[in-house]
Amino acid sequence: MARLNWKSLPKSAREHLYDAVRTREISTDDLLRLQKWIDLDPEVPASEDWCKDFGSFKLVGTGSRPTTFLRRDQPCWGIRLP
């Protein structure tokens, strides 16, 4: 297992997150859930793809690096994190 490296989130993914919040595709409550999860310094699979569902969006990553956000209706891949 590895620790989430939030600072490695690509700039394009960060901008996508901000746009989704502005257009209300991502709820404020789910954004707060993401922040609380990041604050916990969560463990993620060290070298495998993973997905964390926050309700109105999903965060996908590989190893310690988060890579993209998906809409609620988009399927995610990799190990599903609780």
C-alpha positions as CSV (number, residue, x, y, z in Angstrom):
1,M,0.0,0.0,0.0
2,A,1.0,3.6,-0.6
3,R,-0.2,7.0,0.7
4,L,-2.3,9.2,-1.6
5,N,-0.1,12.0,-3.0
6,W,-2.7,14.7,-3.6
7,K,-0.1,17.2,-4.7
8,S,0.6,15.0,-7.8
9,L,-2.9,15.6,-9.2
10,P,-2.5,16.8,-12.8
11,K,-3.3,20.4,-13.4
12,S,-5.9,19.4,-16.0
13,A,-7.7,17.1,-13.4
14,R,-7.7,19.9,-10.8
15,E,-9.2,22.3,-13.3
16,H,-11.8,19.7,-14.2
17,L,-12.7,19.4,-10.6
18,Y,-13.1,23.1,-10.2
19,D,-15.3,23.3,-13.3
20,A,-17.5,20.5,-12.1
21,V,-18.0,22.3,-8.7
22,R,-18.8,25.6,-10.5
23,T,-21.4,23.9,-12.7
24,R,-22.8,21.9,-9.7
25,E,-22.0,18.5,-11.2
26,I,-20.2,17.8,-7.9
27,S,-22.1,18.5,-4.7
28,T,-20.6,20.6,-1.9
29,D,-21.2,17.6,0.5
30,D,-19.2,15.3,-1.8
31,L,-16.4,17.8,-2.2
32,L,-16.2,18.0,1.6
33,R,-16.1,14.2,1.8
34,L,-13.1,14.3,-0.6
35,Q,-11.4,16.9,1.6
36,K,-11.9,14.8,4.7
37,W,-10.7,11.7,2.9
38,I,-7.5,13.6,1.8
39,D,-7.0,14.8,5.4
40,L,-7.0,11.2,6.6
41,D,-3.8,10.6,4.5
42,P,-5.4,7.5,3.0
43,E,-3.7,4.4,1.8
44,V,-4.1,3.4,-1.8
45,P,-2.8,0.4,-3.8
46,A,1.0,1.0,-4.4
47,S,1.1,0.3,-8.1
48,E,-2.4,-0.6,-9.2
49,D,-5.4,1.4,-10.6
50,W,-8.0,2.3,-8.0
51,C,-11.3,4.2,-7.7
52,K,-13.0,6.0,-4.9
53,D,-16.7,6.8,-5.2
54,F,-17.9,10.0,-3.5
55,G,-21.4,9.9,-4.8
56,S,-21.7,12.7,-7.3
57,F,-18.2,11.9,-8.7
58,K,-15.4,9.3,-8.6
59,L,-11.7,9.8,-8.2
60,V,-9.4,7.4,-10.1
61,G,-5.7,7.0,-9.6
62,T,-2.7,4.7,-10.1
63,G,-0.5,4.0,-7.2
64,S,-0.2,7.1,-5.0
65,R,-1.1,9.4,-7.8
66,P,-4.7,10.6,-8.4
67,T,-5.2,10.9,-12.1
68,T,-8.8,11.9,-13.0
69,F,-12.3,12.6,-11.9
70,L,-15.3,10.8,-13.4
71,R,-19.0,11.7,-13.4
72,R,-21.4,9.7,-11.3
73,D,-22.6,7.8,-14.4
74,Q,-19.2,6.9,-15.7
75,P,-17.8,3.5,-14.8
76,C,-14.6,3.4,-12.9
77,W,-11.8,0.8,-13.1
78,G,-9.3,-0.7,-10.7
79,I,-9.6,-1.6,-7.1
80,R,-12.7,0.1,-5.5
81,L,-11.7,1.8,-2.3
82,P,-14.1,1.8,0.6
